[in-house]
Amino acid sequence: MIEVWTWPTPNGHKVHIMLEEIGLPYKVVPVNIGQGEQFKPEFLAITPNHRIPAIIDPDGPGGKRFALFESGAILIYLAEKTGKLIPAEPAARYLCLQWLMFQMGGVGPMFGQYNHFAAYAPEKIPYAIERYTNEVKRLHRVLDKRLSESDYLAGADYSIADIATFPWVRNPSRRGIDLADYPHVRRWHDAIAARPAVMRGVEVLSENQRRGAMTDQERENLFGAKQFGAR
């Protein structure tokens, strides 16, 4: 059974959804990032980057225990392990990986920076908020154009590219986005949100979703100097 060291964030939800879609049994190991559990030795032994998610597969390559971090790498690994949700034909496969990298290098980091400066930063910096607001909108336009041409990001079939991107696009109002302005993204979003495996995946650890204002301790654990200490 695969261990998933995770928390209910968009990057965590990618792996929850993937495991639900492919039907592999898994065990959730919560890593409460607000409480600083990402800095515990047992988690650092899996990922020196102290970021969720990470997995341990007791039946990894060669039948050996295998630990892996980085959500995009985990999605590729699970897709190749099961032969699901990644195209086999080379051109289609590279399109899938292209849009997966688009999420990893663009959607995730830029949406995350918007979230930080608009919602969490102790000082509201107009330049930063404007910069990342514009970038979030630009990335939505890129997605909308692609999805005007194709049912899913990699083509006609649902894939890990969609699984990676969906958790960041859901809850658009948190980023000041109205999906009515991006009708092809809305069509895609609604189709994915209706999938039973997706519904199950986004419920993993949902009872731990933070509600209300962030405490000083949570702010320190997520954004403070502890992030940058030598380990």
LINGIDA-V529995 format. One record per residue. SS is DSSP state (helix for helix, strand for strand, loop for the rest). NEAR is the number of other C-alpha atoms within 10 Angstrom. D_LAST is the distance of its C-alpha to the last C-alpha in whole Angstrom. Layout:
SS & NEAR & D_LAST
SS & NEAR & D_LAST
This chain:
loop & 11 & 29
strand & 19 & 27
strand & 16 & 24
strand & 23 & 23
strand & 23 & 19
strand & 25 & 20
loop & 25 & 22
loop & 25 & 25
loop & 17 & 24
helix & 21 & 26
helix & 22 & 23
helix & 24 & 23
helix & 27 & 27
helix & 28 & 27
helix & 27 & 26
helix & 27 & 28
helix & 27 & 31
helix & 24 & 31
helix & 21 & 31
helix & 18 & 34
helix & 18 & 36
helix & 15 & 35
loop & 11 & 36
loop & 12 & 33
loop & 10 & 33
strand & 16 & 29
strand & 12 & 27
strand & 15 & 25
strand & 15 & 22
strand & 18 & 21
loop & 21 & 18
loop & 16 & 19
helix & 19 & 17
helix & 19 & 19
helix & 14 & 18
loop & 17 & 14
helix & 16 & 14
helix & 26 & 12
helix & 21 & 9
loop & 11 & 11
helix & 13 & 10
helix & 10 & 13
helix & 18 & 12
helix & 15 & 9
loop & 12 & 11
loop & 17 & 13
loop & 20 & 12
loop & 13 & 8
loop & 15 & 10
loop & 20 & 10
loop & 21 & 14
loop & 24 & 17
loop & 29 & 19
strand & 23 & 18
strand & 25 & 21
strand & 19 & 21
strand & 18 & 25
loop & 14 & 26
loop & 12 & 29
loop & 14 & 27
helix & 10 & 28
helix & 7 & 30
helix & 9 & 30
loop & 10 & 27
loop & 12 & 24
strand & 15 & 22
strand & 17 & 19
strand & 16 & 19
strand & 19 & 17
loop & 16 & 19
helix & 22 & 22
helix & 21 & 24
helix & 14 & 23
helix & 19 & 24
helix & 24 & 27
helix & 18 & 28
helix & 14 & 27
helix & 20 & 29
helix & 19 & 32
helix & 14 & 32
helix & 11 & 32
helix & 12 & 35
loop & 13 & 37
loop & 16 & 37
loop & 23 & 36
loop & 24 & 36
loop & 22 & 39
loop & 12 & 40
loop & 8 & 42
helix & 9 & 40
helix & 10 & 41
helix & 16 & 41
helix & 15 & 37
helix & 15 & 36
helix & 17 & 37
helix & 25 & 35
helix & 20 & 32
helix & 15 & 33
helix & 22 & 33
helix & 26 & 30
helix & 17 & 28
helix & 17 & 30
helix & 23 & 29
helix & 20 & 25
helix & 11 & 26
helix & 16 & 28
helix & 23 & 29
helix & 20 & 25
helix & 12 & 24
helix & 20 & 27
helix & 20 & 28
helix & 17 & 24
helix & 21 & 25
helix & 23 & 28
helix & 17 & 27
helix & 17 & 25
helix & 21 & 27
helix & 22 & 30
helix & 14 & 29
helix & 15 & 26
loop & 13 & 25
loop & 10 & 27
loop & 9 & 29
loop & 13 & 31
loop & 11 & 31
helix & 10 & 34
helix & 10 & 33
helix & 15 & 30
helix & 18 & 32
helix & 14 & 35
helix & 14 & 33
helix & 21 & 31
helix & 21 & 34
helix & 14 & 36
helix & 18 & 33
helix & 23 & 33
helix & 17 & 37
helix & 13 & 37
helix & 17 & 35
helix & 20 & 37
helix & 16 & 40
helix & 12 & 39
helix & 21 & 38
helix & 22 & 42
helix & 15 & 43
helix & 18 & 42
helix & 21 & 43
helix & 16 & 46
helix & 12 & 47
loop & 15 & 45
loop & 17 & 45
strand & 23 & 41
loop & 26 & 38
loop & 25 & 39
strand & 16 & 42
loop & 11 & 45
loop & 15 & 42
loop & 17 & 39
loop & 24 & 36
helix & 27 & 32
helix & 27 & 33
helix & 22 & 34
helix & 25 & 32
helix & 29 & 29
helix & 24 & 31
helix & 23 & 33
helix & 22 & 30
helix & 19 & 30
helix & 22 & 33
loop & 17 & 34
loop & 13 & 35
helix & 11 & 36
helix & 10 & 37
helix & 13 & 34
helix & 19 & 34
loop & 13 & 37
loop & 16 & 38
loop & 13 & 42
helix & 19 & 42
helix & 10 & 46
helix & 13 & 45
loop & 19 & 43
helix & 15 & 46
helix & 23 & 45
helix & 25 & 41
helix & 18 & 43
helix & 16 & 45
helix & 20 & 42
helix & 19 & 40
helix & 13 & 42
helix & 12 & 43
helix & 19 & 39
helix & 15 & 39
loop & 10 & 42
loop & 13 & 41
helix & 12 & 40
helix & 18 & 37
helix & 22 & 36
helix & 14 & 37
helix & 14 & 35
helix & 23 & 32
loop & 21 & 32
loop & 14 & 33
loop & 19 & 30
loop & 18 & 28
helix & 12 & 30
helix & 9 & 31
helix & 11 & 27
loop & 12 & 28
loop & 10 & 27
loop & 7 & 31
loop & 6 & 32
loop & 8 & 30
loop & 12 & 26
loop & 10 & 25
helix & 11 & 23
helix & 13 & 20
helix & 16 & 20
helix & 15 & 20
helix & 16 & 17
helix & 19 & 15
helix & 16 & 16
helix & 15 & 17
loop & 12 & 15
helix & 9 & 13
helix & 12 & 10
helix & 15 & 10
helix & 8 & 9
loop & 6 & 6
loop & 5 & 4
loop & 8 & 0
